[in-house]
Amino acid sequence: VSAFTKKPKTTEVTAGSTAVFEAETEKAGIKVKWQRAGTEITESEKYVIKAEGNKHSLTINNVGKEDDVTYAVIAGSSKVKFELKVKEPEKSETITPAEAAPAPAVSESPAPPVESCQNTEAASSSTQPEEPVDPIGLFLIRPQDGEVTVGGNITFTAKVAGQSLLKKPSVKWFKGKWMDLGSKVGQHLQLHDNYDRNNKVYTFEMEIIEANMTFAGGYRCEVSTRDKFDSSNFNLTVNEAPIPADLDIRAAFRRTSLAGGGRRMTSAFLSTEAHEEGGEFNFSALLKKSSFLRSVNRGEAKCESQSDVDVWEILRKAPPSEYEKIAFQYGITDLRGMLKRLKRIKKEEKKSTAFLKKLDPAYQVDKGQKIKLMVEVANPDADVKWLKNGQEIQVSGRYIFEAVGNKRILTINHCSLADDAAYECVVGEEKSFTELFVKEPPILITHPLEDQMVMVGERVEFECEVSEEGATVKWEKDGVELTREETFKYRFKKDGKKQYLIINESTKEDSGHYTVKTNGGVSVAELIVQEKKLEVYQSIADLTVKARDQAVFKCEVSDENVKGIWLKNGKEVVPDERIKISHIGRIHKLTIEDVTPDDEADYSFIPQGFAYNLSAKLQFLEVKIDFVPREEPPKIHLDCLGQSPDTIVVVAGNKLRLDVPISGDPTPTVIWQKVNKKSDLVRSNEDSMTPSENGSDLNTDNKLLFESEGRVRVEMHEDHCVFIIEGAEKEDEGVYRVTVKNPVGEDKADITVKVIDVPDPPEAPKISNIGEDYCTVQWQPPKYDGGQPVLGYILERKKKKSYRWMRLNFDLLKELTYEAKRMIEGVVYEMRIYAVNSIGMSRPSPASQPFMPIAPPSEPTHFTVEDVSDNTVTLKWRPPERIGAGGLDGYIVEYCKDGSTEWIPAFPGLTERTSALIKDLVTGDKLHFRIKAINLAGESGAAIIKEPVTVQEILQRPKIWLPRHLRQTLVKKVGETINIVIPFQ
C-alpha cells in the first residue's frame, strides 16, 4: 500500500526556468525525503523543500541541462520515481541585449579564460602601435589562466615586442618552480613560435593536447634578451569529464565477490607500470586475444579464490615464521592481538541445553560489508543478549536484532575496524563465543615508481603513492627485501598516501632494480649510479672578427656549479671595462668589446677540478682598401690571416660585422650585395632587384638604405661603411659582394659567409631484435649536420607512461646501431636519439614506436609416452616452468623416424592441450618425438623423449585377479541369484 495520495509527475520545462513537484501523504507528520539520481537532496538556494501538514513540495530554481535526471520521493517504505526533462530555449532571429543578458546565469561559474582573452584582444587592438606600458617589461600579451576538460586541448599565448631587440628573445616554459617543458615536447605538449615582420612582434605558444588531471597546476613563461628579463605566472585548471545523468556510479562500484576479484586484478595490472591507455596502445593486438583472455580468466579465478580464504584457518595452521608474511598479505594491522584472540577460540565439547546451534568459532568480513551472526535456541520464546568485548550491544542503525522462530540473528552493517572484536550470545546462564575479523581491502599503488639516474654521492628519492594513508609496504632491491636494520643506508618515510625510499649518498653498488610491494600491487623502477663526470655540451669555437667588433667565446658544461678560469696565451685573463667574464648556470662566457689587433691570441677555458682544456683562436680580420691616387680606380684588399681569402665562418646566433673604410678621389661609393647564384641577380641596398651583365653595373644612393633596426643591414657613414648581420641564421649563408665605385673606375670582391649550427634532429629510431630484457636500436644520420661533421649520438629511453627520459650512454655513440639492455620484461618502452657536432647537441628525434621486451617460454616439462597401440601413440606433458609476459599460445608436436633428420608435424596447427593422441602411424616404425611451446616471442627449446618409441601393441600374458572374498567357500540358498565378478588382464 502506497503512503502517497498524490504523486509527483514527470515534467518538461525550459532551461533557466523553475520546476515544482508536489506530493501528498495519507497522514501528516510523516518524514519525506527527496532524491536526485539516487542521492538525497539537501535544501539550498537551488533546491527549496517545503512541508505543510501532509503536503510536500520540491522547487528547483534556475533549471539547467545538468538537472535533466531521474528524481524520487520517499515516505516510509514507499518510493515514487519521476523525471525532469529540460529543453533548450527557442532561438529568435534577433536577440536584444535584454534577452541575451540572462544567458550567463545558466552557468554557475563564469569562464575566466574567455574573459581574459577578450580583454587582451581589445587592449592589443587599441594599443598595438604603442610601446608596452611597463618600461622594463618585455611582454605585449602575457599568458592568461586557462580551464580545460579532461581529454581537451588548450593553447597559451605570449607576445613580445621585437622593435627594440637586436635578435630573437629566448623563451622558456616551466611547470611549477623547476620543470622545464622544453624537454617534454611530445604527444601531449607542443611549443610554437613565429615572427610578424610587419608589426615586429614575436608570438610564442604552448599547446596542451588531450589534457589529463595531472596537467593541472601553476605554470611560468620566462623571456630574456641580452640585457632584460621578464616572467609571467599563470594557472591551468583541468575539470573531470561530465558523467551521463543516467549512469549509476554506485552500481558500477557495487562490491560482490566476482567484481571484487576483478577490481583487484585490474589494480594489479595498473601498478606494474606495464599498462597503457586504451587509445594509445592496443594490447589485445600485441598479445594474441586467446592467450590474453586465458591469462585474465586465470587472474580472476585467483583473485576470487583469494577473497574466499579463511584468515583464521590460515593462521591456525601456519608456523610462527610465516605470521609476518600472512599479516602483510591480508592486511592484518594488529597481528599480536589477533594471535591472542586465536588462542582463546576453543571448541566446546559439552552439549548445550539452551542452544541448538551455537556461533562458529570465528568469522571474517570485508571492510564496509555487512555480516550476520546467527544462533538457534532450544526455547523459541527465550530472550538473548548480544555482547561485544563483554559490553552489551544496544540497538542502532548499524546493529539490527532479529528473532525468527528458534533463530536469533545479529546483523552488523557497514563493518569497520572498530567491529573487529569478540562477540557473545547469552541465553540465561549459557554463552556462545565467537571472534570477528574485519578484513581491509588490498592496498593499491596509484602512482608508480620512476626510473632514476644520478651521479655518485647524489641523493636518491624513490616516491610512490598508494590508495590508503599510513599503509604498510615492502621495499626490495634486486629481489632482496630492505629491512629496518639497514636504516644507516636506507631511510623509509611515509607522508599520507605517499611512500618514500631515500638514499642520502649513493654509490655504484646502489645501482639496480628497486621494487615496492603492497598486498594489492607491485611497482619496479631502475636506479643507475654513474661516476661523476663533466660533459662538454658546447665547446668554444674559433672566431674571426673585425676592428671595433665584439668577440664572444662561449662554452657549456654539464654541471652548473663548476667554476673555471680563462687564459690568453697561457696567462689568466683579468676582466676590465672592455673584457667581461660571466658564468650563468652551465654557460661560461668571455666577451671582448671593441676588438683590437692586440686581442688576437689563443684563448682557453679550464674547469676547476677537471682535466679539461677547451681552447680556440681569435683571428683579427682587416678589410683594407688601398689609397687610390687621383684619377685612379680604388682597390680592395682582403686580409684573412692565412684563411681562405673570401670565406668567413660564423656560429648561428652570433653577430657578424665587417667595416670598410672609404677613400678615393673623388670619394668612391661602397655597395654591398648578396649574389643569387640561381638567377644571377644581386640584392643590394637599392629598392629593387636588377639583373646586370657583369653583376656590378648598378647605381646606388647612400640615402636609400635606412634599415638601422634590421637584422641584416648596411650602415653608411661619411668615411666608412659597415655591414652587419645580427644573430646569424642558416638563410644568411651565401656570397656577399662589396663594390667600390667612382667615376674613374670600380673594384669588387666576393666574401662567402658560412653559418654553422647544431645538427637537425634525426628521424625516429627503429627497434628490432627484441628479447627478454634487451633490444637493438637503429637510426639514420640527420638530414642536415649543421655544417660540421656529426661527432656521435646520444640515446635516451623511457617507459611509455612516464615523462622522464633516461640517458643510456655517456660516451658518444659512433655507430648507427646500439644494443640496449637492462630492461624489464612486460614493460612498454620508447627510445629517442640526439645528434652531436662540434657546435652542440641537436633537438631530440621523435620517439620510436612503443615496444615491449618479451622472451619465449621455457621448454615443456615431464614429456612422456602414456600409451602405444599398433597405429597410435599417446603423449602427455606439463606446461613450461617459465611462460613470461608473452603468454602461451600453444604447443607444436613433431616426430621423425629413427635414423632420419626430417621432423614431421603431428598436427596441422598448435594444440592447447597437455596431451596428444597421434593416429595413422605405421606399425613397427621406430619414432622419436619432441614438443615445443610457442608464444608471441617465438618457440621454446624442444623437449625430446630420449629413446625411440616402437609403434606396436604391447603384449602381455593373460592373468586373473581373483578377489580375496572369492578365495573362500560361498554358501547360498536354493533359488538365490549368484553374481560372481572376476577381473582379468
N, C-alpha and C positions, 0 to 999 in steps of 0.2 A: 504494500500500500504506500503510495507516494505521500510525502509530507507537504507537498505543494498543491494549493488550489488554483494558482495561476503561475504558469511557467513562462520564462523569457523566451522570445523567438528570435531566429536569425534575422539580422537587419543589414541593409545596404545603405551606406552613407558616402558623401563626397569628402575627399581629403581636405583637412583643415576645419571641418565642422565638428559637431558634438554628437555623440551617440549615448542613448539612455536605454537601459534594460531594467525591467520591473518584474518582481516576483511576489507572490503572497503565500503564506503558510497557513495550515489549519489552525494552529494555536499561536498566541502571542508569546514573546519571550524566548522563542527557540533561537539558538545561536546559528547564524548563517555565515558561510564562507564563500568568497568568490575566487575563482582561479583563472589564470591566463596561461594557456599552453602547458597545463599541468602544474603551474607554480602559483602559490597563494598570492593574491593581490593585497598590498598594504596601501592605506589611504595616503594620498599626496595631492599636489596641485593638479596632476593629470587625472588621477583616479579619485572620484568622490563617492563614498559609500554611505548610504543613509538607511536607517531602520526606525520605523514608527509603528509600534504595535506588531501586527502581522504583515505589514507591508515593508518590502525591502527593495532598494534600487541601487544600480551601479551606473555612474555617469563618467564617460571617457571624453576628456576635453582635447581639442586640437588633434583630431584623428589623423594619423599618418599611415603610409603604406605598411610600416612595420607592425601596425595594430591589426592587420588582416590575418588573424589566427583563430583558433578554437578556444571558447571560454566555457566555464562551468560554474554552477551554483550548487552548494552542498548544504543540506539541513539534516542532521542526524545521519541515517543510513541512506538517504535519498540524494541522488545526484542527477542534475539535468544539464546536458551539454547544448550549446548553441554557438553560432558563428557570427563574426562581424566581417562584412565584405566592404572593402574600401575601393571606390572608383576614382579615377583621375578627374579633376575639374575640366569642363569643356573649354577649349581654347577659342577665343574670338579673334577676328582678323586684326582689330586694332586694340591695343592694350593701353589704357590710360595709366598715368603714374599712380592714381589712387587704387586701381585694380591690381597693379603689379606690386604695390608696397607690401601686402601681407605674405608674399611668396617666401621671403627668408624665414618666416616664422615656422615653416614646415620642418626645417632642420633645427634640432635642439641646440646645436653649436655652430657658430659661423666657421667659415674656412679661411683661416688667416693667410695661407699662401696665396690664394687668389687675390685677396685684397692688396696684399703687399706688392704683387706683380703689377696690378693696375696702377698703384701709386707710383711705382718706379718707372712705368712706361710714361705716365703723364709727366713726371718730373724730367725724365730724359728728353722727351719731345720738346719741352719748353725751354730746357737749358742746354740743349745739345751744342750750340756754338760756343758756350761759355766754358771757362775753366772750372775744375772742381772747386766746391765751396771750401773744403779743407785744404789749406795751402801746403800741408806736409803729407796729405794722403795721396794714394795712387788710384783708388777705385773710383770709377764713374758710377757703376752699379755694383752693389755688394750682394752676395748670395743671401737669399731670404729663407726663413724657416719653411719647411715643407711637410706635407702629410700624404701618405700613400697607403693603399690597402695591400695586404699580402698577395704577392703574385703580380702586382702592378709595376709600372715604370715611372720614374720621375727624373727631371733634369734640373740641376742647379747652375746658374749662370753668373759669371763675374765679368765686368768690363773695365778695362784700364785705358786711360788716356795715353796715347803714344806720341802726342805732338812734341813733347819736350824730351823724349827719350831717344838716345843715340842707337840703341839696339833693343831687341825684343826682351821684355822683362822675364824673369824666372818665376814661375808659379808652381806651388806645391799644394796638394790637398791632403789633409790629415783627418783621421777619425780618433776622437779622444785627444790625449795630450801628445802621443808619440807615434801612432801607427801611420806611416807614410803610405798613402794609397797608390803611389806611382808603381809599386811592385805588385799590386793586387789587381791590375788590369786583366780582365778575362771575360768569362761568360756573364757575370753579374755586374761588371763595372767597366765603363769606357770613359776616356778623357779626350776631349776635342779642343782645338783652338784654331782661330783664324784671325786675319788682319784686314780691316776695312781701310784701304789706302785713301779713299776719298775723304772720310771723316777722321782718319788717323786714330782708330780705336781698335785695341786688341780685345777679342772676346774669348773667354775660357769657359768650358762647360764640363761638368761632371754628370754623367748619366748612369743611374742605377737601374738595372734590368731585373725583373722578376724578384722584387724585394721580398725578404722574409723577416721574421720578428727580430732576428739578431742584428739587422742593419740599423735599428733604432738607436738614437743617441746624439751626442754632440759632435759636430764637425768643425773644421777650421780651414780657411783658404789663406795662404801666405803668398804675397807678391813682393819681389825685391828687384832693385836695379843696382847700378854701380854705387849710388850714394843715398838711396832711400829704401825704406822697408815699410810694409803695411800688412795688416792681417784682419780677418773678419770671421767671427764665430756665427754659426747657425745650427739649428737642430732639425732632425728628421724624426717624425712620428710615424710608426707603422701600425696600422689597425688590422685586427683579425678580419678574415673574410666573413661576410654575413652568412648566418646559418638559416636555411629554409625554415619557415614557420611550422611546417607540418612534420619536421624531423623531431623524434622523441630522443633527446640526448640521454636521458636516464635509462631508456630501454636499450640503447646501444651499449651502455656500460653495465647493464644488469648482470650480476655475478652468478653464474652457475658453474658446475664442476667442469663442464667441457669448455665453456667460454673462459674460465679462469686459466685452464691449461693452455688454451690458445693465446691468451694475453701474455702469459709468462714466456711462451715460446717466442712470440714476436719480440718481446723486450730483450730476450737473449740475443736475437739476431741484431737488434739495433745497437746493443752495447759492444758488439765485436768490431765495429768500425768498417765491416765489410759490406754494409748495405749501401743503397743508392736511392735517390728519388726516382719514383716510377717514371717520371717524364724524361729523365736523363739517361737511364741505362736499363736495358731490358735483360734481367737475369734469366727469365724463362727461355729466352732465345739462346743465351750463352750456355747455360746448363740445361740439357735436354729436359723437356717437360716431364717425361715419365720418371726420370731419376730424381728430379727436384720434388715432384709430388710425393714420391715414396719417402724421401727424407723428411718432408713436412709431416706426413702421416705418422712416421716413427716418432717425431718430436712431440706431436700432440698426444700420442699414446703414453709417452714417457712422462709428460707433464701432468696428464690426467691421473696416472697411477701415483705420481708423487703427492698430489693433493689428497689422495685417499689413505696415505700411510698413517699408522698409529704411532705417534711420537712416544707415548708411554711405553708401548711394547718394544720399540727400538732401544730406548734407554734401559729397559729391564734386561734385555739380552746382551747389550753391548759391554765390552770390557772397559774398565776405567780409562784406559789410554785413548779411547775413541770419544770420550764425553765432549771435549772441546770442539772437535770436528763436527759432531752432531749438533751442538748448540749453534755453531756458525751457519750450518746448512739450513736449519729450520727456524732460525731467528729467536732462540731462547735467550732472553736477557738476564734472567736470574737462574743460572744453572744450579748453584749450590742450594737455593731454596727448593727448586724442583726435585732435586735428588732426595732432600729430606722428606718431601711430600710423597715421593715414590716409595720410601721405606715404610711410611705409615699405611699404605694401602695393603690391607690383609684380606684374605679370602675367609669369609665367615662360614664355618663348617656346620655349626649347630643350626637346627631348623627353627625358623621364626614362627611364632603363633600369630603375630599381628600382621605380618607381611606375607602375601602370596608370591610376590616378585619384588626383589629389592633393586636398588640402583646398581648400575655397573660399577666396578672399582674405579674407573676413570673415564673421562670424556675429553674430547677436544673439538674446537670450533674455530673457524677463521674470524679474524677481527672484522667487526661490522655486521656479521651474520647473526642469526638467532639460533637458539638451541632449546630443546625440550628435555627436561629431566622427569622421568615417569616411574612411579611405583604402583603396585597393585596391593591393596589391603584386604585382609580377610573380612572385616566388617564394613559393608558398603556405607554405613552411617557414621563411621569413625571420622573424627576431626584430626587433621595433621598440621604440623608446624614445619616450616622450612627455615633452616639456619644457614648463614654464610659466615664462615670463620667464627662460629659459636654465637653470632648475633642473629636474632630473629629478623626475617625479611618482611618488610611492610609492602602493602600493595601500592604500586605506582605505574606510570606509563610504561616502564621497561620491564617490570616484573608482573606477570599475569598468572594467577592461580586458577586451575580448572579441576572439577570433580565430575567424572563421567563413570557412573556405576562404581565399580571397585577401583577404578584408576584415579590416581591423583597426579596432576601434571603441573610442573613449574616451567613457564616459558620466559626466557631471558632474551629481550630484543636488543639489537644493536650492541653486541658484545664488545667491550673494551678491555684494556689490560687490567682495569680495576676489578673485572669479573673473574680474573684468574685467581681462584681460591678453592677452599674446601667447603663442601655443602653437605648438609644433613637433612634427612626427613624423619621427624619424630612422631610416633604414634604411641600414646601412653608412656610406658617406660622403655619401649624399644626404639632403636635408632638405625638408620641405614646411611652409611657414609659413602662419599664419592669425592673425586678431585676433578676440577675442570681446568684444562689448559687452553688459553686463548692464543691462537697462532697468528702472528703478524704476517702481512703479505710480503712477498720477496722484495728485497731492495734492488731497484733497477738503476743502471748507470745512464743518466740523462744527457751528460756531456762527456765524451770520451777523452782519453789522454792524447796529447800531441807529441809527435817526434821532436827531438831537440838535438842541436849540435852546438857545443861550447868549446872553449879553449881550456887547457889545463889551468886549474886554480879558480875558474869562474864558478859562480853559484848556480845550481840547477834546482828548478822547482817544477815538479810534475803536479798538475791540477786536474781533478775530475769533479763532476757533480753527480750526486745520487738523488734518489726520489724521497728520502726521509732524512730529517735532521739528526745529527748525532749517531748515524748508522755505523755498524761495525764492518770494517773492510779488511782485507788481507793484501799486503804488498809482496811481490816476488820479483827476484832478479834472475833471469835465465832459468826459471823453474824452481828456484830455491827461495823459501819464504824468508823475508826480512823480519827478524824478531825484535822485540823491545830491548833485548840485551845489547843490540848494536846501535844504541842511541848516540854513542860517540861519533858514529859515521853518518847515520841516517836520522832524520827528525821527522816525526809524523805529526800532522796538525789537522784539526777539524775546525771549520768555520761555517756553522749552519749546515747546509746541504753540501758544501764543498769539502773535499778531502785533498790533503797536500802531502807529498813526499819531497823533502828538502835535503839536498847535499850541499853543504856550505862551501867546501873546497874540493872540486872534482879532480880526479886523477885519471890516467889512462886506463887503470883497472876498472873504473866505473862504467866503461862502455858496455853496452849490451841491451837486451830487451827487458823492459820493466812492465809488470802486469799488476793491475788492481782487480781484485775479485770481491764480489758480493754473493749472497745466496741467490741472486737473480740475474747476474750478468758478469761479463769479463771484458776488459779493455787492455790492449797491448800498445806500447809505444817504444821506439828505439832511441837510445842515447848514444851519440858519437862524441867522444872527447878527443880533440886534436892538440898536438903540441903547439904552443904559442908561436905564431909565425907572422911576420909582417909581409903583406902583399902590396905590390905597387900597382894600383889601378890605372894610373896615368903618369908616365914619366915626363920629365922636362924635354922640350924639343928645341932644336937649333932655330935661331931667329936671325933674320936679315932685315935691318931697319935703316931708316934714313935719318939724317940730321934733324934734331929737334923733335923726333918722333918718340913714341913711348914703347919700351920693351917690357914684356911681362913673361917671366918664367913661372910656370905653374905645374905642380905635381900633386897627385892624390894617392894616399896610402890607406891601408885597411883600418888602422887604429887611430881614432881621433885624438887620443891622449898622448900620442908620440910627438915629442918636440925634435927640433933639429937645427942645424946651422947651415948658412950659405957661404960658399967660398968663391973667391975670384982669383984664378991662377994660383990656387992652394992657400990663399990668405983669407981669413974670415972677413965677410962683408960687414961694414959698420953703417947702419942706416943714418940718413940725414934728411935734409929738406927735399932733396931730389931722389934719393933711394929709399924705398919703403919696403919693409918686410912684414907680412901678415900670416896669421895661422887661424883659420876658421874651420872648425870641425876636422875633416880629413884632408883639407886642401891647404897647401903651403904655397905662398906666392912671394916672388921677388919682383918689384916694379921699379923701373928706371925711367924717370921722366927726362925729356929734352936730351936724348942720346947724343953723345959726342964721340969723336974717334977714340978718345982715351978709354971709353967703355968697352971697346972690342977686346974680348978675352974669353977664356974657358970658365964657365960657372958650374958649380956643383952644389948639390944638396945632400947632407949626410944626416939620416935619422939617428937620434941618440939611442944607444943600446943595441944597434943592429949593424951588421956588416954589409951596409949598402952604400953605394956612391953613385948618385944619379947626376949625370953631367951633360952639358950641352954647350954650344958655342954661340956667342953673339957676334954677328958679322955686320960691319958698317957698310951700308950701300950709299954710294955717292954718285948722283947723276950730274954730269958736268956738260956744260955747253961751251965749246971753245969761243973765245972772243974773236969775232969776225971783223977784220979790218973794213974800213969804209968801202962801199961798193962791192963787198964780197958776201956770198950767202953764208948763213950760220951753219954750224956743225954740232952734232950731238955725240957725246962720248959716254958710254955706259961702263961703270967700273963695279963689277960684282965680286972682286977679290977672289978669283980662282974658280968661281962657279960658272955654269953655262951663262954666257953674257946676256941672254934675253929671258931667263926663267926666274920667277920669284915664287917660292912656296910659302903658303900661309895656312895656319890651322883654322878650321872652321870656328867661327865665333870671335876670332881675333881681328885686330884692326890693321889695315894696310894704308900707309901714307907715303907718297912719293912727291918730293919737292923739285921743281925745275926752275933754276934761275934764268932770267930773260936778258939777252944782250944783243947788240947789233945796231947798225946804223943804216937806215932808220930802224927803230925798235921793232924786233920781229913779233909776230903773233904766234902764240902756242895753242895748238888744237889737240885735244885728247879724243881718241875714237876707239870703240870696240869693234873689231872686224868680225863680220858674219861670214864665215867661210863658205856656207852653203849657197848663198845668193850673191856673194861678193859685194855686199852692202856694208856701209860703215855707219855706226851710230855715234854721232858727235854731239857736242853741246849746242847744235843748231836745233831749230824747231821741227825739222823734217828729216826723213831718211832719203839720201840722194845717191843714186848709182853714179859711178865715175869710171873713166877708162883706166886710170892707174891707181885708183883708190886714194888719191891725195888732192884732186882738183876740187877743193871745197873752199867756200868762203865762210868766214865766221865773224861774229861780233861779240866782244867781251861782255857786253851788257845783256846778251840774250840768256845766259845761264845765271839764274839767281836761286838755285836749289841749295841754299845754305843749310837747310834742315834735312835734306835727303840722306839716305844711307849710302848711296854711291853718288859722288858729286865731284865737281871741279871748282876750286876756288881761284878766282882771278885777282891778282894784285898788280901794282904798278911795275914792280921789278922782278916778280916771280909768279909761278903758277903751282898750285898744289892739287894733286889727285888723291882722293881719299875713298876707301871702302870701309864702312863701319860694320863690324860683325859679319865677317866674310861667310858666304853661303856657297853651296855647290853650284848654283846658277851663275856665280861670279867668275867661274873658270873661263878662260879664253885668252885671245890675243888682243892686247891694247896697243894702239899706235899713237905715238906722240909726234907731232909735226911742228917744226919751227919754220916760220914763213915770213918773208918781207918782199918788197917789190923787186929786190935784186935776185932772190932765189929762195930755195927751201931745202930742208933736210928732214928726214924722218927715221924713226926706229920703232921696232916692234918689241913689246915686252909680254912674255907669256906668264899669266898668273895661274898657278895650280893650287886648288883648295883641297886639303886633305882632312878627313873626318873619321869617326869611328865607323865600322862596317854596318851594313844593313843587317837586320835580324835574319838568321837562317829560316828556312821553312820548317814546318813541324817534323820532329824526328819520327822515324818508323821503328816499330817494336817487332822483334822476331825471336825465334828460338826460346820461347817461354818455358821455364822449368818450375821446380818446386819453390825455389827462393831466388831465382836469377832470370835474366833475360838479356838479349842483345839489342843495343840501341844503335841505329844507323841514321846519318843525316848527310846533307849536301852543303857545300860551301855557300856563303851568302852571294846573292846576285851582284852586289857592289861591295868591294873590300875597303871603301873609304879612301882609295888612292894609295894605300900602304898594304904590304903583304899581311895576310892573316897569320898571326903567330900561333894560334891554337884556339881551343874551345873549352867552355865551362859547362858542365852538365848538372841539372837540378832535378829533384824528384819530390813528389808529394802524394799523399793519399787523396783520393778523388774528393772526399767530403771535407777535407781540411783546407785551410787558407795558407798554411805555412809551407814554403818551399825549402828543401834541404839540399845543400851543395854536396855533390858526390866526389869531386876531385879538387885538390888544391894546386897541383901542378897542371899546367895547360895540357890538354889532350891534342896531340899532333895528328892522330889518325881521324878517320871519319866513322869510326865504329868503336863501341865500348861495351864491355860486359858488366852490367850492374848486378850486384849481389846483395845479400843480407836483407832480403825482403820477406814478408810474412805471407805464407800461403793462404789464399782465400780473400786477401785484401786487395781492393781495386786501387791502382796507382796511375799517375800521369808523369810524363817527362817533358822537359824543355831544355833548350840549348842557347848559349851565348857565343858569339864570335868576338875574338880579341885581336886587335892590332896594336901598333906602337902608340897610337893616339889614345886608345881606351877600349872599353867594352861596349858592345852593341846592346840594343834593347833585346829582351828575351824573345825567342821564337814562340809561335803558337804552341799550345800544349799538344802532346801526342794523343792519339786515341786511347781511351782508358783500357787497361788490361789487368788481368788477374793472374798472378803466379799460381799454377796448379801442377800436380805431378800425377803420373799414372799410379794405379793401386799396386800393392804387392801381389805376388802370385797366390792363387787359391791354396788352401791347406787341406790335409788329410784326404788326398786324392787316392781312391782305392777302387778295386773291382768288386761289385756286390754280387753279381750272378753272371753265369755264362750258359748259353744253350748252343744248339747246332748252327744257328744263324743269327743270334743276337748276343750282345754284351751289355750289361747294366753297370753304369759307373755312378759313383757318388763322391761329393767333396763338400768342403765348408768354405764360407766366404773368406776373402783376404783379411789378414790382421790389420792392414792399414789401407783405408779407402781414400782418404784425403778430401779436399774441398770440391773436387770434380765429381763426386758421387760415384755410382756404379751403374753402368748401362746394361751389362750382361756378360756372358761368357762365350768363348769360341772353343769348341771341342774338335780335335783333329786326330787322325790316325794314319799310320803308314805301315807297310808290310816289312817284316823283318828282312834286313839286307838292303832296303830301298831308302832313298833320302827324300822322296816326294810325300809331303803331308797332305792328306785329303780331308776337307771339312766334313764333319759328320752331319751337319745341318746347314741349310742354306743361309741362315742368319744367326743372330745371337739368341741364346737361351737365358732366361732369368732364373731358372730353377737351379737347385744344387744337386740335381741328379739327372741322368740321361739314359735312355734306352736306345741303343744303336741297332737297327734292324738290317735285314737283307745282306748279311755278311756270308762269305764263302766258308763252308765247313772245312775245318782243318788248317785254315790260314793262321799264321802267327803274326799278331799285330802289336805295334807299340801305340800307346795313347798318350795324349798331352792335352792340357787345358790352359787357357789364358783369360784373365779378367780385363775388361775393356771399360774405359770411361772417356770423358772429353779430351783428356791429355794424351790418350793412346793406349797401347797394350802393356800389360804387366809381363813379368817373366813367366816362363812356362813351367807348370807343374807336370812332371812326367812319371809314369809308372816304370820302375827300373827294368823289370823283366817282361819279355813279350808274353802276350796272352793268346793261348790256342783256342780258336772258335770250335768248341766241341762239347757236347753234353757230358757232364761229369757222371760217371757210372759208379754205383756203389752196390755192395751186396745187400740183398733184402734182409730185414731184421724186424722181429716182432718185439714191441714194447709191452710186455704183459703187466697190467696194473697189479699192485700188491693185493687188493681185495679179491682178485680172481685166482690167487695162488692158494686159496683155501676152499673147502667144500661149500657149495651153495645148496641151501635147503629151501625148497619151495613146496607149497601145497598144490595138489592136483587142481588144475583149472586156472592157476595163476599164469600171468604173462612173464616170460623170461626175456630180458633185453641185455645182451652181452656186447659191449663195445671193446674191440681190441685194436689199438693203434699199431701201425707198422710204418717202416721207412724203406 
